[in-house]
Amino acid sequence: MPLSVRVWTLPDRILERSIHRGLNQLIREARRQGLPTLGNVDEYDETRFTRMQMSALIPELQSLVQSNISEVADAATELLALGEQVRGGPHRYLVFIGD
């Protein structure tokens, strides 16, 4: 089952979601490149990033936007938009949902 990503906020509300087909490939490419934040997303469980952690995640996503693999670049672009929503207010999280 592919990864999905949600922008989640308290009290238990989903603001936005992504089910981009390139998310798993994006995580594998992040691992291949040794990206420490995105490379540690668990494809089989939940991985949650806070608003403060976005400062580490966003540069990694920006580097993947330059990927020669179009699905990785497209997924990274989509996640950057979700990341901006997380940074836009308190008690927001970017949550990767694995299989």
N, CA, C and O of each residue as an XYZ file, in Angstrom:
396
protein
N       0.854     -1.175      0.000
C       0.000      0.000      0.000
C       0.901      1.239      0.000
O       1.892      1.282      0.730
N       0.574      2.220     -0.792
C       1.418      3.408     -0.861
C       1.233      4.325      0.348
O       0.226      4.280      1.055
N       2.246      5.149      0.545
C       2.178      6.173      1.587
C       1.121      7.205      1.259
O       0.778      7.423      0.097
N       0.613      7.830      2.295
C      -0.200      9.032      2.139
C       0.318     10.037      3.160
O       0.997      9.668      4.118
N      -0.007     11.297      2.949
C       0.442     12.360      3.835
C      -0.744     13.246      4.162
O      -1.589     13.522      3.311
N      -0.793     13.690      5.418
C      -1.869     14.566      5.859
C      -1.307     15.762      6.593
O      -0.276     15.674      7.260
N      -1.995     16.876      6.462
C      -1.746     18.006      7.354
C      -2.823     17.881      8.411
O      -4.014     18.027      8.136
N      -2.378     17.610      9.619
C      -3.281     17.313     10.727
C      -3.150     18.401     11.777
O      -2.054     18.907     12.015
N      -4.254     18.764     12.405
C      -4.236     19.773     13.448
C      -5.132     19.350     14.596
O      -5.997     18.487     14.450
N      -4.909     19.962     15.714
C      -5.780     19.749     16.868
C      -6.978     20.671     16.751
O      -6.812     21.797     16.282
N      -8.132     20.278     17.134
C      -8.533     18.986     17.683
C      -8.883     18.011     16.568
O      -9.932     18.130     15.935
N      -8.007     17.054     16.331
C      -8.191     15.929     15.417
C      -8.911     16.278     14.120
O     -10.012     15.801     13.848
N      -8.260     17.118     13.334
C      -8.852     17.563     12.078
C      -7.808     17.469     10.965
O      -6.658     17.864     11.160
N      -8.194     16.957      9.820
C      -7.309     16.877      8.654
C      -7.600     18.091      7.775
O      -8.725     18.282      7.313
N      -6.563     18.913      7.551
C      -6.727     20.113      6.737
C      -6.522     19.843      5.258
O      -7.171     20.451      4.406
N      -5.613     18.925      4.963
C      -5.274     18.613      3.571
C      -4.636     17.244      3.540
O      -4.168     16.756      4.570
N      -4.608     16.612      2.377
C      -3.967     15.302      2.262
C      -3.362     15.133      0.879
O      -3.735     15.813     -0.078
N      -2.423     14.213      0.804
C      -1.793     13.850     -0.458
C      -1.720     12.333     -0.549
O      -1.329     11.652      0.399
N      -2.099     11.830     -1.694
C      -1.931     10.397     -1.969
C      -1.134     10.242     -3.268
O      -1.372      9.329     -4.059
N      -0.194     11.148     -3.462
C       0.618     11.157     -4.683
C       1.292      9.802     -4.871
O       1.849      9.243     -3.926
N       1.239      9.290     -6.064
C       1.785      7.953     -6.327
C       3.308      7.896     -6.230
O       3.879      6.806     -6.200
N       3.970      9.044     -6.181
C       5.421      9.066     -6.093
C       5.971      9.186     -4.676
O       7.182      9.322     -4.502
N       5.114      9.139     -3.665
C       5.587      9.332     -2.284
C       6.571      8.256     -1.838
O       7.598      8.578     -1.239
N       6.284      7.001     -2.112
C       7.215      5.936     -1.719
C       8.546      6.085     -2.442
O       9.606      5.885     -1.849
N       8.491      6.430     -3.700
C       9.709      6.619     -4.482
C      10.503      7.817     -3.939
O      11.733      7.787     -3.913
N       9.799      8.863     -3.507
C      10.441     10.032     -2.913
C      11.208      9.645     -1.651
O      12.335     10.097     -1.453
N      10.617      8.821     -0.804
C      11.276      8.380      0.431
C      12.500      7.527      0.101
O      13.550      7.681      0.724
N      12.371      6.649     -0.852
C      13.520      5.825     -1.246
C      14.654      6.684     -1.806
O      15.826      6.427     -1.528
N      14.309      7.695     -2.589
C      15.327      8.593     -3.139
C      15.978      9.420     -2.027
O      17.181      9.675     -2.072
N      15.201      9.836     -1.042
C      15.756     10.570      0.103
C      16.760      9.692      0.855
O      17.811     10.174      1.279
N      16.446      8.442      1.017
C      17.382      7.510      1.676
C      18.653      7.330      0.840
O      19.766      7.327      1.366
N      18.457      7.183     -0.463
C      19.605      7.003     -1.359
C      20.550      8.195     -1.278
O      21.770      8.037     -1.334
N      19.975      9.396     -1.145
C      20.781     10.612     -1.069
C      21.286     10.910      0.343
O      22.055     11.850      0.541
N      20.861     10.123      1.309
C      21.306     10.325      2.684
C      20.664     11.518      3.369
O      21.264     12.112      4.265
N      19.455     11.877      2.963
C      18.749     12.997      3.590
C      18.231     12.542      4.951
O      17.417     11.622      5.019
N      18.687     13.168      6.034
C      18.434     12.628      7.373
C      16.994     12.728      7.861
O      16.555     11.866      8.623
N      16.263     13.724      7.460
C      14.903     13.884      7.969
C      13.928     13.034      7.162
O      13.271     12.144      7.703
N      13.844     13.310      5.888
C      12.920     12.584      5.019
C      13.319     11.118      4.860
O      12.460     10.255      4.677
N      14.601     10.843      4.928
C      15.080      9.478      4.795
C      14.692      8.579      5.950
O      14.809      7.358      5.848
N      14.235      9.159      7.041
C      13.822      8.371      8.207
C      12.313      8.176      8.313
O      11.823      7.692      9.334
N      11.582      8.544      7.284
C      10.140      8.272      7.279
C       9.936      6.769      7.201
O      10.540      6.090      6.370
N       9.077      6.258      8.074
C       8.772      4.828      8.115
C       7.634      4.542      7.135
O       6.512      5.016      7.316
N       7.935      3.769      6.106
C       6.930      3.462      5.079
C       5.834      2.525      5.574
O       4.836      2.325      4.881
N       6.005      1.950      6.761
C       5.044      0.974      7.262
C       4.345      1.421      8.535
O       3.602      0.646      9.138
N       4.572      2.647      8.947
C       3.961      3.157     10.171
C       3.719      4.659      9.998
O       3.825      5.184      8.889
N       3.401      5.328     11.066
C       3.143      6.761     11.028
C       4.412      7.516     11.411
O       5.087      7.167     12.380
N       4.726      8.552     10.639
C       5.833      9.448     10.957
C       5.273     10.861     10.960
O       4.658     11.297      9.987
N       5.488     11.571     12.054
C       4.877     12.886     12.257
C       5.957     13.956     12.390
O       6.928     13.783     13.127
N       5.779     15.060     11.672
C       6.684     16.197     11.761
C       5.924     17.411     12.303
O       4.825     17.728     11.848
N       6.526     18.070     13.267
C       5.935     19.271     13.849
C       6.261     20.494     12.992
O       7.047     20.425     12.047
N       5.653     21.579     13.340
C       5.913     22.843     12.652
C       7.387     23.215     12.763
O       7.967     23.727     11.806
N       7.997     22.967     13.908
C       9.410     23.292     14.107
C      10.319     22.385     13.269
O      11.365     22.835     12.802
N       9.946     21.143     13.076
C      10.755     20.210     12.288
C      10.701     20.506     10.790
O      11.529     20.014     10.023
N       9.726     21.309     10.381
C       9.615     21.653      8.964
C      10.848     22.403      8.477
O      11.172     22.343      7.291
N      11.544     23.111      9.368
C      12.747     23.848      8.945
C      13.851     22.890      8.481
O      14.706     23.289      7.691
N      13.852     21.654      8.946
C      14.799     20.650      8.468
C      14.265     19.915      7.238
O      15.030     19.530      6.354
N      12.958     19.729      7.192
C      12.344     18.953      6.113
C      12.257     19.743      4.798
O      12.481     19.179      3.727
N      11.942     21.013      4.869
C      11.723     21.814      3.655
C      12.964     21.876      2.755
O      12.821     21.699      1.545
N      14.170     22.116      3.280
C      15.333     22.108      2.373
C      15.547     20.757      1.677
O      15.997     20.709      0.532
N      15.229     19.684      2.362
C      15.357     18.364      1.741
C      14.352     18.216      0.600
O      14.684     17.699     -0.467
N      13.139     18.668      0.830
C      12.131     18.615     -0.233
C      12.526     19.509     -1.400
O      12.338     19.136     -2.558
N      13.066     20.677     -1.108
C      13.500     21.586     -2.174
C      14.593     20.950     -3.028
O      14.624     21.140     -4.244
N      15.484     20.199     -2.397
C      16.529     19.527     -3.183
C      15.932     18.434     -4.063
O      16.421     18.197     -5.167
N      14.889     17.771     -3.592
C      14.259     16.705     -4.378
C      13.383     17.241     -5.507
O      13.078     16.510     -6.449
N      12.980     18.489     -5.426
C      12.234     19.108     -6.529
C      13.113     19.132     -7.783
O      12.601     19.119     -8.902
N      14.425     19.165     -7.596
C      15.375     19.194     -8.716
C      15.681     17.804     -9.272
O      16.501     17.669    -10.179
N      15.031     16.777     -8.739
C      15.304     15.401     -9.154
C      15.013     15.193    -10.636
O      14.109     15.805    -11.204
N      15.808     14.307    -11.246
C      15.575     13.916    -12.637
C      14.416     12.940    -12.760
O      13.952     12.659    -13.864
N      13.948     12.422    -11.628
C      12.825     11.484    -11.619
C      11.553     12.316    -11.438
O      11.325     12.882    -10.369
N      10.740     12.386    -12.467
C       9.601     13.313    -12.461
C       8.618     13.049    -11.327
O       8.089     13.996    -10.745
N       8.362     11.779    -10.998
C       7.422     11.491     -9.907
C       7.959     11.960     -8.564
O       7.189     12.405     -7.714
N       9.260     11.869     -8.362
C       9.873     12.353     -7.125
C       9.762     13.869     -7.058
O       9.382     14.424     -6.027
N      10.092     14.533     -8.153
C      10.009     16.006     -8.199
C       8.580     16.478     -7.975
O       8.359     17.440     -7.239
N       7.615     15.823     -8.593
C       6.207     16.206     -8.428
C       5.728     15.985     -6.997
O       5.033     16.833     -6.437
N       6.094     14.857     -6.406
C       5.701     14.574     -5.018
C       6.334     15.585     -4.071
O       5.680     16.053     -3.140
N       7.603     15.929     -4.299
C       8.285     16.915     -3.451
C       7.608     18.276     -3.550
O       7.449     18.966     -2.542
N       7.214     18.661     -4.740
C       6.517     19.942     -4.930
C       5.199     19.958     -4.167
O       4.858     20.951     -3.523
N       4.469     18.867     -4.241
C       3.197     18.763     -3.523
C       3.412     18.823     -2.008
O       2.647     19.473     -1.295
N       4.446     18.150     -1.523
C       4.728     18.162     -0.087
C       5.204     19.530      0.395
O       4.942     19.907      1.538
N       5.891     20.267     -0.452
C       6.292     21.629     -0.073
C       5.066     22.492      0.207
O       5.057     23.274      1.157
N       4.042     22.351     -0.614
C       2.802     23.112     -0.394
C       2.149     22.697      0.920
O       1.651     23.549      1.656
N       2.143     21.409      1.222
C       1.582     20.949      2.492
C       2.425     21.448      3.658
O       1.891     21.798      4.711
N       3.736     21.480      3.471
C       4.624     21.982      4.515
C       4.352     23.433      4.859
O       4.453     23.830      6.020
N       4.014     24.213      3.870
C       3.678     25.619      4.130
C       2.406     25.731      4.973
O       2.283     26.638      5.796
N       1.474     24.823      4.772
C       0.267     24.816      5.608
C       0.614     24.482      7.051
O       0.047     25.057      7.980
N       1.542     23.556      7.238
C       1.961     23.194      8.593
C       2.612     24.388      9.270
O       2.354     24.664     10.442
N       3.451     25.091      8.535
C       4.132     26.256      9.097
C       3.178     27.422      9.336
O       3.532     28.374     10.032
N       1.981     27.362      8.770
C       1.038     28.462      8.830
C       0.273     28.621     10.132
O      -0.492     29.577     10.260
N       0.438     27.745     11.091
C      -0.312     27.878     12.331
C       0.156     26.911     13.394
O       0.854     25.942     13.096
N      -0.224     27.168     14.631
C       0.187     26.288     15.723
C      -0.580     24.964     15.695
O      -1.655     24.859     15.105
N      -0.004     23.974     16.341
C      -0.636     22.660     16.513
C      -0.963     21.997     15.177
O      -2.005     21.360     15.026
N      -0.064     22.156     14.217
C      -0.216     21.501     12.919
C       0.942     20.547     12.713
O       2.060     20.800     13.161
N       0.662     19.447     12.031
C       1.653     18.404     11.825
C       1.565     17.883     10.396
O       0.485     17.831      9.808
N       2.710     17.500      9.848
C       2.752     16.794      8.572
C       2.927     15.329      8.952
O       3.936     14.947      9.547
N       1.935     14.512      8.603
C       1.912     13.120      9.054
C       1.951     12.197      7.837
O       1.067     12.225      6.981
N       3.011     11.372      7.787
C       3.118     10.334      6.779
C       2.452      9.092      7.333
O       2.768      8.662      8.442
N       1.537      8.512      6.580
C       0.817      7.318      6.994
C       1.281      6.161      6.121
O       1.052      6.147      4.912
N       1.935      5.197      6.749
C       2.443      4.039      6.012
C       1.408      2.929      5.932
O       0.277      3.059      6.399
N       1.836      1.849      5.331
C       0.993      0.687      5.124
C       0.604      0.046      6.432
O      -0.113     -0.955      6.440
